[in-house]
Amino acid sequence: MKTKCLFIICSLLLLLAACQSNEANETKFKKVTIPDDVPEYVQESDFKKIDWDKKATMLVNGIIGNEGKSGVIGADTPSLDDQKWMWHLWGVDDPSKSTMTVVGYHKETETVHQILTDGWTTSLGAKQNGADAHIPTSVKIPKPGEWAILLYVDNKLFDLLVYDINE
């Protein structure tokens, strides 16, 4: 009788633990709500690729980003007010015919935001600071916290930049 009772209690505890584990996973992979005006090539699956531990680092000439891929001048003094950021991209073959879309994702609220002040997408400019393409833009970060910036070049996910913006 003791053995049966112990077996039932252990079974119930395992069942309870499994249910809690599933709830944690559902929260972790909660469906991302994407605003209606985001370009159609931005997919929910893109947000699952964010590695929050891979923060952007200081590169050269004040550029903070991912070595050999993308970076920003201005991200070293992030602000919640409008500010100018100069984007630099490596690996863009013909910047004069390319566009860049910028999508901000706030970690804590799990919300998607337009951070460029004049739309989601902008044209790219020529080489600068050793990068294959660059473009200055005005940005507005709506709230403090950890941000993933998803960059799309010519409608394809190009890079993910992770920044802490708390001022």
C-alpha positions in Angstrom: 0.0 0.0 0.0 2.8 2.4 0.8 4.5 1.6 -2.5 1.3 2.4 -4.4 0.8 5.6 -2.5 4.4 6.6 -3.2 4.1 5.7 -6.8 0.9 7.8 -7.2 2.5 10.8 -5.5 5.6 10.6 -7.6 3.5 10.3 -10.8 1.5 13.4 -9.8 4.6 15.4 -9.1 6.1 14.5 -12.5 2.9 15.4 -14.2 2.8 18.8 -12.4 6.5 19.4 -13.3 5.8 18.6 -17.0 2.8 21.0 -17.1 4.9 23.8 -15.6 7.7 23.2 -18.0 5.3 23.4 -21.0 3.9 26.7 -19.6 7.4 28.1 -19.4 8.2 27.1 -23.0 4.9 28.6 -24.2 5.8 31.9 -22.6 9.3 31.8 -23.9 8.1 31.4 -27.5 5.0 33.6 -27.3 3.6 34.7 -30.6 5.1 38.0 -31.7 2.5 40.6 -32.7 3.8 42.4 -35.9 2.2 45.7 -36.7 0.1 45.7 -39.9 2.3 48.3 -41.7 5.5 46.2 -41.4 6.8 45.0 -44.8 5.4 41.6 -45.6 8.9 39.9 -45.7 9.3 40.5 -41.9 8.4 37.1 -40.4 7.6 36.0 -36.9 10.3 33.3 -37.3 13.0 36.1 -37.7 12.4 37.1 -34.0 13.2 33.6 -32.8 16.7 34.0 -34.2 17.6 36.7 -31.7 20.5 35.8 -29.5 20.2 38.2 -26.6 23.7 37.2 -25.3 25.3 38.3 -28.5 25.5 42.1 -27.8 26.8 44.5 -30.4 30.5 45.4 -29.8 32.8 48.3 -30.5 34.3 47.9 -34.0 36.3 50.8 -35.6 35.6 54.5 -36.0 33.0 54.5 -33.2 30.9 51.9 -35.0 29.1 49.5 -32.7 27.8 46.3 -34.2 28.7 42.8 -35.5 32.1 42.4 -37.1 32.0 42.1 -40.9 28.2 42.5 -41.1 26.7 45.7 -39.7 27.1 48.5 -37.2 26.0 51.9 -36.2 27.7 55.2 -35.3 25.5 56.9 -32.6 24.5 53.7 -30.8 27.3 54.3 -28.3 25.3 57.2 -26.9 21.8 55.8 -27.2 18.9 58.0 -26.3 15.1 57.8 -26.0 15.0 61.2 -27.9 15.3 61.5 -31.6 18.9 61.1 -32.7 21.0 60.5 -35.7 22.5 57.0 -36.3 24.8 56.2 -39.3 24.3 52.6 -40.4 27.3 50.7 -41.9 26.9 47.4 -43.8 29.5 45.0 -45.1 28.7 42.4 -47.8 26.3 44.5 -49.8 27.2 44.1 -53.5 25.5 47.1 -55.1 24.4 49.7 -52.4 23.1 52.1 -55.0 20.3 49.6 -55.9 19.7 48.3 -52.4 17.3 49.2 -49.6 17.5 48.6 -45.8 14.6 47.9 -43.6 15.0 48.4 -39.8 12.7 46.7 -37.3 13.1 47.2 -33.5 12.1 44.5 -31.1 11.8 45.3 -27.3 12.8 42.3 -25.3 10.8 43.0 -22.1 7.5 43.8 -23.8 8.0 41.5 -26.8 6.8 44.3 -29.1 7.8 45.3 -32.6 8.5 49.0 -33.3 9.4 51.2 -36.2 12.5 53.1 -35.0 13.4 55.0 -38.1 11.5 58.3 -37.9 10.6 58.4 -41.6 9.4 54.8 -42.3 10.5 51.2 -42.1 12.7 51.2 -45.2 15.4 53.5 -46.6 17.8 53.5 -49.6 21.5 52.7 -49.0 24.4 54.9 -49.8 28.0 54.2 -51.0 31.0 53.0 -49.1 32.2 54.7 -46.0 34.5 53.9 -43.0 35.5 50.7 -44.6 31.9 49.4 -45.0 30.4 48.5 -48.4 27.3 50.7 -47.7 26.1 53.3 -45.3 23.2 55.6 -44.6 22.5 58.2 -42.0 19.0 58.2 -40.5 17.0 59.7 -37.6 15.9 57.1 -35.1 13.5 57.2 -32.1 13.7 54.4 -29.5 10.3 54.4 -27.8 11.3 52.9 -24.4 14.4 51.9 -22.4 15.6 48.3 -22.3 17.2 45.6 -24.4 16.5 45.9 -28.1 17.2 43.7 -31.0 17.4 45.6 -34.3 16.6 43.4 -37.2 18.2 44.6 -40.5 16.8 43.5 -43.8 18.6 44.3 -47.1 16.6 43.9 -50.3 13.8 42.2 -48.4 16.0 39.5 -46.7 17.1 39.3 -43.1 20.7 40.6 -43.1 21.7 40.9 -39.5 20.6 41.3 -35.9 22.0 43.9 -33.6 21.4 43.7 -29.8 21.7 46.9 -27.8 21.0 48.1 -24.3 19.2 51.4 -24.5 18.4 52.9 -21.1 18.7 56.7 -21.3 
